[in-house]
């Protein structure tokens, strides 16, 4: 028996690895355990020439790599070298029956000479030299005829037959039958390639495919992707034997499969809007995206359902067996908590190959005991689950791969400490081999049962299940505020029968909105979660308004200096912007026309832009009466809403609808924006019949932490601790902030069990902590700088949250403006920042660029080159535009900004900006976060790389809504907490609440640290401090700062 992967590509195809040459393909075939691989790209002249030079004949119709061409790594693998068979894929785009058809076909040939002959015929029809997979305006039926006329022994196999856009049965351009596609030559089609997004059981439901051999191949664009899918064959290794196995089924043993859910087109959806749908949902929406109205990409499951004439689970009596696999690096990553692409996973992968043998042997046959001995019990357990089909599946859609999980979140850590590894009951068992597909039911699932009363305590249940139209819940820290909010949503949907589309949940941060959707999806599925409108006040308001550029805080700061100068105003831009914000937030009266405020608004109008506060004011002017999504309005963190946001709640409330407000007056920490600890009293006056509930049971912190935190508020503890007693709260005081930072870094090392062998040998902790268990909170961002430097000195990975001063750097604003203007040419503010700060463009050229570029619907470098090709600054801008436009959707935002920093640096600010982009998958998400994100929405890894386990650094404001096992509350000294402003003013009540918020982020360990005289609040908390000695900054430490 041998394994064959017959559909691959060479480096001459688009979007392929440069390692797709014969030596690397042969090497990776050995790594995988393949006996036979296709050459790919048989029509490309340069590739055929390379094959002639690298290969030599082996068995009849097959080739092997010449000894001198083998890579050194290949010689370490014993056994028979893998064989090559000549293969290639051709894309046919043509018109048939009034419709454009796009079909990919795989061709196998018995020799390179046959490939020369076929290529000669095809070159007379179209261009076969520009791409290894040529695109020909040739009917698939005619391509089959030409192929057979050149080589009657050719194998002609329609490729990935269900893929929506380029396949025989594709939803958008395919056919409904083989006969419709190939007509009188249909009898020459003896095999079909099923593709990554389907598996044999899905194909068994279509009786028209009976009698055909269902083959599976990787369609690999890089050597490492070989054998994602493959065929199992027996018989002599030769082309005639292969031909017989594929055309008759004799000697064809079955296939190795992708889990179909992992394929990029398994489900329906619209990736741009994040919409993933079942076939039934697509039909209900009329085939249109429910968000933008564009056409839904019909997935493989939907298309199979359309053509199926057999029930789910049907299996033909002569069906070939199959097994579904996950690549070994993904299993290693799942068992270690790393990413499949990490160096450590790569090292573990090759170590396993050297110890146990090829990848497919390890996945399918290697004894679990051997795997455990070589790589540990977690990897062995992962392989066991894979073989048993115990996986969790998230379907791919619209070009986005799905996900296959072997371990549930948090389960890996739990299993690591067990001696007996048993699969948890909550893991879904895949359908056994040959017993039908894992397939979503054709009929909608029954409505989930209401939440169990045991899931809520009596206080929570009373609030969640209340039938009052207006409900407010005061929920102290750790009392299950988010759980209560989610439970209320579930109650509305499951018990009261409310449609998800009539629910709007307003959160304080974008991350909180994502968390809300995630929890609802876990309970009700993705469909319900997608139907709910969740976002910040600004995000919800933006959705109500016509499109217009939004000015970020940093752009507003750069807009103000000339306005201040023109008026002779000596204030700083930050001071002026703070006053403008107070006016817009309802804290100051609107001034007259001769004012800085009026000048600022006029400047915004000239730019065709609005700022974040304008979003709220303009939303107030919109008629919200009868707006369906506001029928059931839920608002989180109401203690921190300002007067305008409070008006929006009343404005959005619907007659006959409900409102559910939740927050904690003791955590009101945005008084400078107009928030008030008296918010619940104000709301009670504005909303008739408001019923107030109170949550008191704390599920987060130890009694010691809660007691200390309540003392900070100068009143007895009103929260009831449910956690067992823990260690005392510690108070440490150093003479300087630098000495404090050094001590924190060393203490983190101690809590982890030591950062090196010596430290580990002297560790005094019974249970070492992970870096991700710990967070450091400070009053201001400036205090975080010295802490970040000291952690870096110790080699401790960290992530910094929040909006930092470097975002105001002109170089940073120039970079952001450049990329924003590529997506939105009409954004004058972005273009102005780009040309002014990145390309030092003089005002006259800037105005020319605005006049020509901003009216464009899409950037057109060709037109701009004609206009500005000789304009120096603008010519450079157009040149960079042409270089970056093709990369916007192909590269991660971090890579884009790293490349920008290399070209426009060196700049520490640009380096930090590139690191800030690391936590965003798409450039649009990152740019939106820069404009609309709150403190907790922005995260920057420190240094060039980041690890999943890292200490988090943030301000007390940025810590809102988060919790960690260990909290270092730094800067707990005089002048810092409470913060004394330059004018000597201090809001002691709000500073106490801010301290309270910080302390209650801790679950198990709380350390209060300071770098100066004791904080005035220390006396209230009454915890004696331990003094630590001073530290001197060495020159290399000063350079870090």
WOGIHU-V586576 format. One record per helix or strand of 3 or more residues. SS is the DSSP state (alpha for helix, beta for strand). FROM is the first residue (numbers start at 1). TO is the last residue. If there is no record, write none. Layout:
[[SS,FROM,TO] [SS,FROM,TO]]
This chain:
[[beta,2,5] [alpha,22,32] [beta,36,38] [alpha,45,54] [beta,55,57] [beta,63,65] [alpha,67,69] [alpha,72,76] [beta,83,96] [beta,99,109] [alpha,112,123] [alpha,140,150] [beta,155,158] [alpha,178,188] [beta,191,193] [alpha,200,204] [alpha,207,209] [beta,213,215] [alpha,223,225] [beta,230,233] [alpha,239,248] [beta,252,257] [alpha,260,262] [beta,267,270] [alpha,271,273] [beta,275,277] [alpha,279,284] [alpha,300,307] [beta,321,324] [alpha,328,336] [alpha,343,356] [alpha,359,364] [alpha,368,375] [alpha,377,388] [beta,392,394] [beta,403,405] [alpha,411,416] [alpha,453,455] [alpha,458,464] [beta,470,475] [alpha,481,495] [alpha,500,502] [beta,503,506] [alpha,510,524] [alpha,526,531] [beta,533,535] [alpha,537,544] [beta,549,551] [alpha,553,567] [alpha,573,584] [alpha,596,607] [beta,609,611] [alpha,612,621] [alpha,628,630] [beta,632,635] [alpha,638,640] [alpha,643,652] [beta,658,663] [alpha,665,667] [alpha,671,673] [alpha,679,686] [beta,691,695] [alpha,703,712] [beta,730,734] [alpha,737,751] [alpha,757,761] [alpha,771,773] [beta,774,778] [alpha,781,793] [beta,798,801] [alpha,805,808] [alpha,810,823] [alpha,828,838] [alpha,843,853] [alpha,861,868] [alpha,873,885] [alpha,893,904] [alpha,908,919] [alpha,923,932] [alpha,935,937] [beta,939,941] [beta,951,955] [beta,964,969] [alpha,988,999] [beta,1002,1011] [alpha,1018,1021] [beta,1026,1028] [alpha,1035,1040]]
